[in-house]
Amino acid sequence: MSQLQVALESLDSRDVLSDKTSVAERMEVFRDVLPTKERQLLVNPDTPEVMRTETTIPEINHAELSVEVLRTALAEQGALIVRGMFSTDETDALIEVIDRVFDCSNVSKEERDKLLSPYFSPPKNLVSFMPEKRTKPAIWKLMDAVAPVIDRVFNGFKVPQEERDKRVSRYFNSLKKPLPVTPEQQMKLAALRTFNGASGAIMAVEAPSVAESLLQFYDRHSIRELIAEYLGEPPCLSVKKWVLRRSQLPVNSGGWHQDGAFMGTDINSLNLWIPLTHCGGETGAPGMDVVPRRLHNIASAEGATFDWSVSDEYVQSGGLKVLPVAPVFHAGDAFFFDHLYLHRTQARDDFTRVRYAIETWFFGETTFPKDQIPVKW
């Protein structure tokens, strides 16, 4: 256990302020960076749909995992389950950590702002990344803003070093102080936390020591190399799509959806979903319901509750030519899929056990969804 970066003993001894600064800087790297316009997508929307006879999700043992196996499974069937990728010691330690994070996060805003804990200490600059209301189309706003922004950045370099270090500006900031935020941004962050809380989720970046430990944990398992080879470029993570999960009972199912319906389809992505408890199927703990096929586009939202979701009637009627399945996951498995895979939290009203999981979406450093707030790895 002492060798696990994610164990409680290791986290308790970490430099929380250093981790907090590191996570803040990882977000700052992408503050003014836009995805490239010339994108080579891994999933071509013009690819003809091919119906396969298999109606299950491909599975392999962790020793069989390679980028070729991963790439083939996602290209042909949309997902891959890797059995036994993480040890029982690791999953048990992660469950303890998630419990600490949830317990520590359940404090007032005043306490949260003062908190310096390895289990919950959100970076000061997090709220400044929340979106603000736009009154013009994005391209107009960009055209209106680019010239004065460049002028102001250059003007920022002209002041003496002493004055420069004191500036807190969107145009020139030494990162020693957080950027000013608006009430709207504060409300957006509060709403995001409420939305996550309803499904039993907390953003990993809100616990910077846990986030930094997870990155080390992923490196020990060669996940960065695997993801980079799959995406064809270095991966980044996401503030909004990197979450620690402890399910609420009864389950509040988010409904059938493809994450690309709200993140966009002009991205390259790979989700790593790690169940930390035995779940799915008839285990008594919620897993996932999935449609086991490769989709190249967003499915119809006709009859659905939201414009980014798909109705249960459409899925259950065979509208996608294959019926959904509810795979059984073991603690320590890894489930890989991308932004076009149709799924939902397993929807039943008789669950008796809480499910723990970690969900980490990876994107190419040049092909990311900007509104999900990319994070440098």
C-alpha positions as CSV (number, residue, x, y, z in Angstrom):
1,M,0.0,0.0,0.0
2,S,2.9,2.4,0.7
3,Q,3.8,2.3,-2.9
4,L,0.4,3.6,-4.0
5,Q,0.4,7.3,-4.8
6,V,-3.3,7.3,-4.3
7,A,-3.3,5.8,-0.8
8,L,-4.4,7.9,2.1
9,E,-1.0,7.8,3.7
10,S,0.7,9.2,0.5
11,L,-2.0,11.9,0.0
12,D,-1.7,13.1,3.6
13,S,2.0,13.7,3.2
14,R,1.7,15.7,-0.1
15,D,2.4,19.4,-0.5
16,V,-1.1,20.6,-1.0
17,L,-0.2,24.1,-2.0
18,S,2.3,22.8,-4.6
19,D,-0.4,20.5,-6.0
20,K,-2.9,23.3,-6.1
21,T,-0.5,25.6,-8.0
22,S,0.3,22.8,-10.4
23,V,-3.3,22.1,-11.3
24,A,-4.0,25.8,-11.7
25,E,-1.1,26.1,-14.1
26,R,-2.2,23.0,-16.0
27,M,-5.5,24.9,-16.7
28,E,-3.8,28.2,-17.5
29,V,-1.8,26.5,-20.3
30,F,-5.0,26.4,-22.4
31,R,-6.7,29.6,-21.3
32,D,-6.0,31.4,-24.6
33,V,-5.5,28.3,-26.8
34,L,-8.0,27.3,-29.4
35,P,-8.2,23.9,-31.1
36,T,-6.7,23.7,-34.5
37,K,-9.0,24.4,-37.5
38,E,-7.3,21.6,-39.6
39,R,-8.3,18.5,-37.7
40,Q,-7.8,14.9,-38.7
41,L,-10.6,13.2,-37.0
42,L,-10.3,9.6,-35.8
43,V,-14.0,9.0,-36.5
44,N,-15.0,10.0,-40.0
45,P,-18.7,11.1,-40.0
46,D,-18.9,10.1,-43.7
47,T,-18.0,6.5,-43.1
48,P,-20.8,4.1,-44.2
49,E,-22.5,2.4,-41.3
50,V,-21.6,-1.3,-41.1
51,M,-23.8,-3.6,-39.2
52,R,-21.9,-6.4,-37.4
53,T,-23.3,-9.6,-36.1
54,E,-21.7,-9.2,-32.7
55,T,-24.0,-7.7,-30.0
56,T,-21.5,-7.7,-27.2
57,I,-18.7,-5.4,-26.2
58,P,-15.2,-6.7,-27.0
59,E,-13.2,-7.8,-23.9
60,I,-9.6,-8.5,-23.3
61,N,-7.3,-9.2,-20.4
62,H,-5.0,-6.3,-19.4
63,A,-2.0,-8.2,-20.6
64,E,-3.4,-8.2,-24.1
65,L,-3.9,-4.4,-24.3
66,S,-2.1,-2.6,-27.0
67,V,-2.9,0.5,-29.1
68,E,-3.7,-1.7,-32.1
69,V,-6.2,-3.7,-30.1
70,L,-7.8,-0.6,-28.7
71,R,-8.0,1.1,-32.1
72,T,-9.6,-1.9,-33.8
73,A,-12.2,-2.4,-31.0
74,L,-13.3,1.2,-31.1
75,A,-13.3,1.5,-34.9
76,E,-15.4,-1.6,-35.3
77,Q,-17.6,-1.8,-32.2
78,G,-17.2,1.6,-30.4
79,A,-15.8,0.4,-27.1
80,L,-13.4,-2.0,-25.3
81,I,-13.5,-3.6,-21.8
82,V,-10.0,-4.4,-20.3
83,R,-10.4,-6.9,-17.5
84,G,-8.2,-6.6,-14.4
85,M,-6.3,-3.5,-15.4
86,F,-6.0,-2.3,-11.8
87,S,-5.3,-4.3,-8.6
88,T,-7.6,-4.7,-5.6
89,D,-5.2,-2.7,-3.4
90,E,-5.5,0.1,-5.9
91,T,-9.3,0.1,-6.2
92,D,-9.7,-0.2,-2.4
93,A,-7.3,2.8,-1.9
94,L,-9.2,4.9,-4.5
95,I,-12.6,4.2,-2.8
96,E,-11.1,5.5,0.5
97,V,-9.8,8.6,-1.2
98,I,-13.2,9.3,-2.9
99,D,-15.0,9.0,0.4
100,R,-12.6,11.5,1.9
101,V,-13.1,13.9,-1.0
102,F,-16.9,13.8,-0.7
103,D,-16.7,14.2,3.1
104,C,-14.3,17.1,2.8
105,S,-16.3,18.9,0.0
106,N,-19.4,19.0,2.1
107,V,-18.6,22.4,3.7
108,S,-19.8,26.0,3.3
109,K,-18.4,28.3,0.7
110,E,-16.6,30.3,3.4
111,E,-14.9,27.2,4.8
112,R,-14.2,26.0,1.2
113,D,-12.3,29.2,0.4
114,K,-10.0,28.7,3.4
115,L,-9.6,25.0,3.0
116,L,-6.1,23.5,2.3
117,S,-6.7,19.8,2.3
118,P,-5.3,17.0,0.0
119,Y,-9.0,15.9,-0.4
120,F,-10.6,19.2,-1.4
121,S,-8.9,22.5,-2.1
122,P,-10.2,24.0,-5.4
123,P,-7.7,26.1,-7.3
124,K,-8.4,29.8,-7.0
125,N,-8.5,30.3,-10.8
126,L,-11.1,27.6,-11.4
127,V,-14.1,30.0,-11.3
128,S,-12.4,32.3,-13.8
129,F,-12.7,29.6,-16.5
130,M,-16.5,29.4,-16.2
131,P,-18.2,30.8,-19.3
132,E,-19.8,34.2,-19.5
133,K,-22.9,35.1,-21.6
134,R,-22.1,36.0,-25.1
135,T,-24.1,38.7,-26.9
136,K,-22.6,38.1,-30.3
137,P,-21.6,35.0,-32.3
138,A,-18.2,33.7,-31.2
139,I,-16.5,34.7,-34.5
140,W,-17.7,38.3,-34.2
141,K,-16.6,38.5,-30.6
142,L,-13.2,37.1,-31.6
143,M,-12.8,39.6,-34.5
144,D,-13.8,42.5,-32.3
145,A,-11.5,41.5,-29.5
146,V,-8.3,40.3,-31.1
147,A,-6.8,43.7,-32.1
148,P,-7.1,45.4,-28.7
149,V,-6.1,42.3,-26.9
150,I,-2.8,42.1,-28.7
151,D,-2.2,45.8,-28.0
152,R,-2.9,45.3,-24.3
153,V,-0.7,42.2,-24.0
154,F,2.2,44.1,-25.5
155,N,1.5,47.1,-23.3
156,G,1.7,44.8,-20.4
157,F,5.3,44.0,-21.2
158,K,6.2,47.6,-21.2
159,V,5.6,48.3,-17.6
160,P,8.4,47.9,-15.0
161,Q,8.8,44.4,-13.4
162,E,7.6,45.7,-10.0
163,E,4.4,47.0,-11.5
164,R,3.9,44.0,-13.7
165,D,4.0,41.6,-10.7
166,K,1.2,43.5,-9.1
167,R,-1.1,43.4,-12.2
168,V,-4.1,41.1,-12.2
169,S,-5.4,41.4,-15.8
170,R,-6.9,39.2,-18.5
171,Y,-4.3,40.6,-20.8
172,F,-1.2,40.2,-18.6
173,N,-1.1,38.2,-15.4
174,S,1.8,36.6,-13.7
175,L,-0.4,33.9,-12.2
176,K,0.5,35.0,-8.7
177,K,-3.1,36.2,-8.2
178,P,-6.4,34.9,-9.5
179,L,-8.1,36.7,-12.3
180,P,-11.2,38.8,-11.4
181,V,-14.5,36.9,-11.8
182,T,-18.0,38.0,-12.4
183,P,-21.1,36.9,-10.3
184,E,-22.3,35.1,-13.4
185,Q,-19.1,32.9,-13.4
186,Q,-19.6,32.2,-9.7
187,M,-23.2,31.1,-10.4
188,K,-22.0,28.9,-13.3
189,L,-19.5,27.1,-11.0
190,A,-22.2,26.7,-8.3
191,A,-24.6,25.3,-10.9
192,L,-21.9,22.9,-12.2
193,R,-21.3,21.6,-8.7
194,T,-25.0,21.1,-8.1
195,F,-25.4,19.2,-11.4
196,N,-22.4,17.0,-10.5
197,G,-23.7,16.5,-7.0
198,A,-27.1,15.2,-8.2
199,S,-25.4,12.3,-9.9
200,G,-22.7,11.7,-7.2
201,A,-19.7,13.3,-8.9
202,I,-17.0,15.8,-8.0
203,M,-14.5,17.2,-10.4
204,A,-11.0,15.8,-9.8
205,V,-9.3,19.3,-10.1
206,E,-11.2,20.4,-7.0
207,A,-9.0,18.0,-5.1
208,P,-5.6,18.9,-6.6
209,S,-3.5,16.5,-4.6
210,V,-5.8,13.7,-5.7
211,A,-5.6,14.9,-9.3
212,E,-1.8,15.0,-9.3
213,S,-1.7,11.6,-7.7
214,L,-4.0,10.2,-10.3
215,L,-1.8,11.5,-13.1
216,Q,1.2,9.7,-11.5
217,F,-1.0,6.6,-11.1
218,Y,-1.9,6.7,-14.8
219,D,1.7,7.1,-15.7
220,R,2.6,4.0,-13.7
221,H,0.2,2.1,-15.8
222,S,1.5,3.6,-19.1
223,I,-1.8,5.1,-19.8
224,R,-0.4,8.4,-21.1
225,E,1.7,6.5,-23.7
226,L,-1.4,4.4,-24.7
227,I,-3.7,7.4,-25.1
228,A,-1.1,9.5,-27.0
229,E,-0.5,6.7,-29.5
230,Y,-4.2,6.2,-29.9
231,L,-4.9,10.0,-30.4
232,G,-1.8,10.6,-32.5
233,E,-0.7,13.5,-30.4
234,P,-0.1,14.3,-26.7
235,P,-3.3,14.1,-24.7
236,C,-4.9,16.7,-22.4
237,L,-7.6,16.2,-19.8
238,S,-10.7,18.3,-19.0
239,V,-11.9,20.1,-15.9
240,K,-15.5,19.2,-16.5
241,K,-15.0,15.6,-17.8
242,W,-12.6,14.3,-15.1
243,V,-14.7,13.2,-12.2
244,L,-14.7,11.1,-9.1
245,R,-18.0,9.2,-8.8
246,R,-19.9,7.8,-5.8
247,S,-23.4,6.9,-7.0
248,Q,-26.5,8.2,-5.3
249,L,-29.3,5.8,-4.4
250,P,-31.9,5.7,-5.9
251,V,-30.1,6.3,-9.2
252,N,-30.9,9.4,-11.1
253,S,-30.2,8.2,-14.6
254,G,-28.9,10.9,-17.0
255,G,-30.7,9.3,-19.9
256,W,-29.3,7.9,-23.1
257,H,-26.7,10.2,-24.6
258,Q,-23.5,10.6,-26.6
259,D,-21.1,13.0,-25.1
260,G,-20.4,14.4,-28.5
261,A,-23.9,15.8,-28.6
262,F,-22.8,18.6,-26.2
263,M,-19.0,18.5,-26.6
264,G,-19.1,18.6,-30.4
265,T,-18.2,16.0,-32.9
266,D,-15.1,17.8,-34.4
267,I,-12.9,16.4,-31.7
268,N,-10.7,13.4,-30.9
269,S,-11.5,11.8,-27.6
270,L,-11.1,8.7,-25.5
271,N,-12.8,8.1,-22.2
272,L,-11.3,5.9,-19.5
273,W,-14.0,4.8,-17.1
274,I,-12.7,2.8,-14.1
275,P,-15.3,0.9,-12.0
276,L,-13.9,0.6,-8.4
277,T,-16.7,-1.8,-7.3
278,H,-18.4,-4.8,-8.8
279,C,-21.3,-3.3,-10.7
280,G,-23.7,-3.6,-13.7
281,G,-26.0,-6.4,-14.7
282,E,-27.6,-8.1,-11.7
283,T,-24.9,-7.1,-9.2
284,G,-27.1,-4.7,-7.2
285,A,-24.9,-1.7,-8.0
286,P,-25.5,0.6,-11.0
287,G,-23.2,0.1,-14.0
288,M,-23.9,1.3,-17.5
289,D,-26.5,0.5,-20.2
290,V,-24.8,0.8,-23.6
291,V,-25.7,0.3,-27.3
292,P,-22.8,-2.0,-28.5
293,R,-22.1,-0.6,-31.9
294,R,-19.9,1.9,-33.6
295,L,-21.8,5.1,-34.4
296,H,-20.2,7.7,-36.7
297,N,-22.8,10.5,-36.1
298,I,-25.1,11.8,-33.4
299,A,-28.3,9.8,-33.1
300,S,-31.7,11.4,-33.4
301,A,-33.0,13.3,-30.4
302,E,-36.6,13.0,-31.6
303,G,-38.9,12.3,-28.7
304,A,-36.0,12.8,-26.1
305,T,-36.2,15.0,-23.1
306,F,-33.1,17.1,-24.1
307,D,-31.7,18.0,-27.5
308,W,-28.5,16.2,-26.5
309,S,-30.2,13.0,-25.5
310,V,-31.8,10.0,-27.1
311,S,-35.2,8.7,-26.1
312,D,-35.5,5.3,-24.4
313,E,-38.3,4.3,-26.7
314,Y,-36.0,4.8,-29.7
315,V,-33.2,2.8,-28.2
316,Q,-35.4,-0.1,-27.0
317,S,-37.4,-0.3,-30.3
318,G,-34.2,-1.2,-32.2
319,G,-34.0,2.2,-33.9
320,L,-30.2,1.7,-33.9
321,K,-30.4,-1.8,-35.3
322,V,-29.1,-3.4,-32.1
323,L,-30.6,-3.6,-28.6
324,P,-28.8,-2.2,-25.5
325,V,-26.9,-4.4,-23.1
326,A,-25.9,-4.0,-19.4
327,P,-22.3,-5.4,-19.0
328,V,-21.0,-6.6,-15.7
329,F,-17.9,-4.8,-14.5
330,H,-15.4,-5.9,-11.9
331,A,-13.5,-3.6,-9.6
332,G,-10.3,-2.6,-11.5
333,D,-11.6,-3.1,-15.0
334,A,-11.1,-0.4,-17.6
335,F,-13.9,0.7,-20.0
336,F,-12.8,2.7,-23.1
337,F,-15.1,4.5,-25.4
338,D,-15.3,7.8,-27.3
339,H,-17.7,10.8,-27.6
340,L,-20.0,9.0,-30.1
341,Y,-20.7,5.9,-28.0
342,L,-24.4,5.8,-26.9
343,H,-24.8,5.0,-23.2
344,R,-26.4,5.9,-19.9
345,T,-26.1,5.2,-16.2
346,Q,-27.8,1.9,-15.7
347,A,-31.5,2.7,-15.1
348,R,-33.2,0.5,-12.5
349,D,-35.0,1.2,-9.2
350,D,-33.8,-1.8,-7.2
351,F,-30.1,-1.0,-6.7
352,T,-28.9,-1.7,-3.1
353,R,-25.2,-1.0,-3.4
354,V,-23.2,2.2,-4.1
355,R,-21.0,2.2,-7.1
356,Y,-17.6,4.0,-7.1
357,A,-15.8,4.9,-10.3
358,I,-13.3,7.4,-11.8
359,E,-14.1,8.9,-15.2
360,T,-11.4,10.6,-17.2
361,W,-11.9,12.0,-20.7
362,F,-8.8,12.5,-22.8
363,F,-8.5,14.7,-25.9
364,G,-5.8,15.6,-28.4
365,E,-3.9,18.7,-27.5
366,T,-5.1,20.3,-30.7
367,T,-8.5,18.6,-31.0
368,F,-10.2,19.3,-27.7
369,P,-13.7,20.8,-26.8
370,K,-12.8,24.3,-25.5
371,D,-15.9,24.6,-23.4
372,Q,-15.0,21.5,-21.4
373,I,-11.9,23.5,-20.1
374,P,-8.8,21.5,-21.2
375,V,-6.1,20.6,-18.7
376,K,-2.4,20.1,-19.6
377,W,-0.9,16.7,-18.8
